[in-house]
Amino acid sequence: MSSGNSNKKLGKILQHRDMQAILFKFFFAIQKKMFNFNFSENKHRVSFHY
Protein backbone atom coordinates (compact mmCIF):
# COMPACT_ATOMS: atom_id res chain seq x y z
CA MET A 1 0.00 0.00 0.00
CA SER A 2 1.68 3.20 -1.15
CA SER A 3 -0.16 6.03 0.55
CA GLY A 4 2.11 8.59 -1.13
CA ASN A 5 0.64 7.71 -4.52
CA SER A 6 -2.96 8.15 -3.39
CA ASN A 7 -2.04 11.44 -1.72
CA LYS A 8 -0.61 12.68 -5.02
CA LYS A 9 -3.81 11.66 -6.79
CA LEU A 10 -5.92 13.46 -4.20
CA GLY A 11 -3.75 16.57 -4.56
CA LYS A 12 -4.24 16.55 -8.33
CA ILE A 13 -8.01 16.26 -7.91
CA LEU A 14 -8.06 19.13 -5.41
CA GLN A 15 -5.93 21.27 -7.74
CA HIS A 16 -8.60 20.94 -10.40
CA ARG A 17 -10.44 24.25 -10.60
CA ASP A 18 -13.92 22.75 -10.89
CA MET A 19 -13.32 20.62 -7.82
CA GLN A 20 -12.23 23.67 -5.84
CA ALA A 21 -15.36 25.51 -6.94
CA ILE A 22 -17.57 22.61 -5.86
CA LEU A 23 -15.83 22.34 -2.49
CA PHE A 24 -16.09 26.10 -1.98
CA LYS A 25 -19.80 26.14 -2.80
CA PHE A 26 -20.38 23.16 -0.53
CA PHE A 27 -18.47 24.77 2.34
CA PHE A 28 -20.19 28.12 1.80
CA ALA A 29 -23.62 26.47 1.79
CA ILE A 30 -22.87 24.73 5.09
CA GLN A 31 -21.60 27.98 6.63
CA LYS A 32 -24.74 29.80 5.47
CA LYS A 33 -27.01 27.07 6.85
CA MET A 34 -25.25 27.10 10.20
CA PHE A 35 -25.40 30.89 10.37
CA ASN A 36 -29.09 30.92 9.49
CA PHE A 37 -29.78 28.21 12.06
CA ASN A 38 -27.97 30.11 14.80
CA PHE A 39 -29.63 33.35 13.74
CA SER A 40 -33.09 31.79 13.80
CA GLU A 41 -32.42 30.21 17.20
CA ASN A 42 -31.48 33.62 18.57
CA LYS A 43 -34.40 35.48 16.99
CA HIS A 44 -37.35 33.37 18.14
CA ARG A 45 -37.38 30.95 15.22
CA VAL A 46 -37.03 33.26 12.25
CA SER A 47 -37.31 30.98 9.24
CA PHE A 48 -35.31 31.50 6.07
CA HIS A 49 -36.83 30.28 2.82
CA TYR A 50 -34.87 30.48 -0.42
URPE-V120437 format. One record per residue. N is the residue number from 0. OMEGA is omega in whole degrees, 0 to 359 (* if undefined). Layout:
# URPE-V120437
n-><N & N>
omega-><OMEGA & OMEGA>
This chain:
# URPE-V120437
n-><0 & 1 & 2 & 3 & 4 & 5 & 6 & 7 & 8 & 9 & 10 & 11 & 12 & 13 & 14 & 15 & 16 & 17 & 18 & 19 & 20 & 21 & 22 & 23 & 24 & 25 & 26 & 27 & 28 & 29 & 30 & 31 & 32 & 33 & 34 & 35 & 36 & 37 & 38 & 39 & 40 & 41 & 42 & 43 & 44 & 45 & 46 & 47 & 48 & 49>
omega-><178 & 183 & 179 & 182 & 181 & 177 & 178 & 181 & 180 & 178 & 180 & 179 & 182 & 178 & 181 & 189 & 181 & 181 & 179 & 180 & 180 & 180 & 181 & 179 & 180 & 180 & 181 & 180 & 179 & 180 & 182 & 180 & 181 & 179 & 180 & 179 & 180 & 181 & 182 & 178 & 183 & 188 & 177 & 172 & 171 & 183 & 179 & 178 & 181 & *>
